[in-house]
Amino acid sequence: MELLKHKIFFHEEFFGSRIYNAKDQKEYFFDKDSTIFIKKILSDNYKNSPSFNKLKNDLIKKELLTSDVVYIKNKKSDSLSFPLRVSLNITKKCNLRCKHCFSDSGDSDSNELTTKELFNLIDQMRSAGTFFLTIGGGEPLLRNDLFRVIKYARKNFIAVSIVTNGLLIHKEIAKKFNELNLKTITIGIDGLEKTHDQVRRKGNFRRAINKIKILRKYCQTATLAMRVTINSLNINEYKELIKLAEKLSLDVIRFTPILLLGRAKDNQDLLISQDKYIHFLENTQDLKSKIELDLPGESRIKINLPGKGMVHQDFGCHCGKEVCWITQIGDFYSCIFFGDNFKVGNIRNESFSDLWVKARNIVKLNGNKTCNSCSEYEKCRGGCRARALSEYKDINAVDPFCALKKHKPQIIKSIRAPHQVLILPFVKEGKKYYYAIFKRKDMNIWQFIAGGGEGNEKPIKTMRREAYEEASINKKSHYIKLASITTIPAVNIHGLIWGKKIIMIPEFAFGVELPSRKLKLSDEHTEHLWLSCEDAIKKLRYDSNKSAVWELDYRLKNKNLNGIEKNRQSIRRFL
């Protein structure tokens, strides 16, 4: 049998194997039985049989029988060895200030990754077997070295996609994209003219449409896509937008819902309700079009052969399992929408390989009883984790946009009180004091008990209730009200639910003395430790927790418990 001569990359995985075809920039997935056959076929060590011939014909059709095979060996037993795709925010600099921009892009960061550092990332991706790179921003066309980076990635057989607002595209840039054989070029269009201009500034709709026409004329090699961020202004314009994409001869139109991140926090009138989102899904699921419709829903990859299931069977979306994000300064995330509490590390300080392994340990997706027992679980796997985290501060909660409405009741926003509490349980053993710190299930970090007020609760009542709910601490236990107070952005709790005048809320700290180390944890924590002040500070994530335990420890050891209120009064007078 005469073999083709282009390069393919063969990668064994826990489910079988994946093969990346450098010629068509596609990746194909095979189960374990097929993988055994493929290895024999590629080594020309097989006997003809109906099953062999069927698989061989499938490989021939996909142009996967070639003499130039690169074998990548880093198989893991229960997860992908490396991500399939990296989403790279190459710069924060942008020529627009879109109202819904999740990254709040505008001015560039002073410490953005250099060309050399980006080349190093590409080298590591190639070695790992990660062959898909999506470059966004900011506006990627504002990077002077963008085409050097793309060219280097293509030289290393990596398929490159670009996400852009399109306004900087002209004939020569379109031709360069065509020469580089990009996989996909995506341009954001956020509604018809009036709507788009309201979100992205007046006059930009027509400019973007003209740029799309230039791109379509001079770039024939890439898939051209329109991305629509679903918001309250455009949610009923989907039919007209699909017709527009067809008229422009685009290949794909992609709809993604707005998230309460970045500038959307300051423009919450753009947010959509769960009912409107479900109505959108119902109206669009059966739509037909001349082009591909990419609607919200299942995005998980599938094993290539008929009848086989998803590559991943665990809870949550593909973030951290199949894809990862890297920011313009090198920060590595399973999902950029999870926020800084879930930052894994930085590509400048750690290898791509080590960061991918760490990501699996930092984001703990265990699911919840509602989702795990749902009859539709196989279809959605719990939905968007970023939405659950944003709404409930729990990455394992039910998706607030659950189409079956199995989410938590929405009364949570009406009963919140504008304060938080921090609770430091401690015991005295001999002359030494020990403090209980807790590991949060959703964020995998160490902290003291923290929670928010409800209804008309005073902080002291909130403290007693939270201490009981989270660690079964007797509500009559002796407490010490500390001078340590920090403030937290209201949007980090549940959005600006107390009105735009309340943008920061206080977090009050309390020490609680216990008779013994015996605690009973709620589902929000996986474990706890009793540590000295010094050892607790080493493990605690937040500075506010570290300051509070230092203060409590100092006062206990120096018998300085009477000056707390005077200290607080002095602080208030100073402020």
Buried (B, 14 or more C-beta within 10 A) or exposed (E): EEEBEBBBBBBBBBBBBBBBBBBBBBBBBBBEEBBBBBBBBBEEEBEEEEEBEEBBEBBEEBBBBBEEBBEBEEEBEEBBBBBBBBBBBBBBBBBBEBBBBBBBBBEBBEEBBEBEEBBBBBEBBBBBBBBBBBBBBBBBBBBEBBBEBBBBBBEBBBBBBBBBBBBEBEEEBBBBBBEBBBBBBBBBBBBBBEBBBBBBBEEBBEBBBEBBEBBBEBBEEBBBBBBBBBBBBBBBBBEEBBEBBEEBEBBBBBBEBBBBBBBBBEBBEBBBEBEBBBBBBEEBEEEEEEBEBBBBEEEBBEBBBEEBEBBBEEBBBBBBBBBBBBBBBBBBBBBBBBBEBBBBBBBBEBBBBEBBBBBBEBBBBBBBEBBEEBEEBEEBBBBBBBBBBBBBBBBBBBBBBBBEEBBBEEEBEEEBBBBBBBBBBBBEEEEEBBBBBBBBBBBBBBBBBBBBBBEEBEBEBBBBBBBBEBBEBEEEBEBBBBBBBBEBEBBBBBBBBBEEEEEEBEBBBBBBBBEEEEBEBBEBBBEBBBBBBEBBBEBBBBEBBBBBBBBBBEBBEEEEEEEBEEBBEEEEEEE
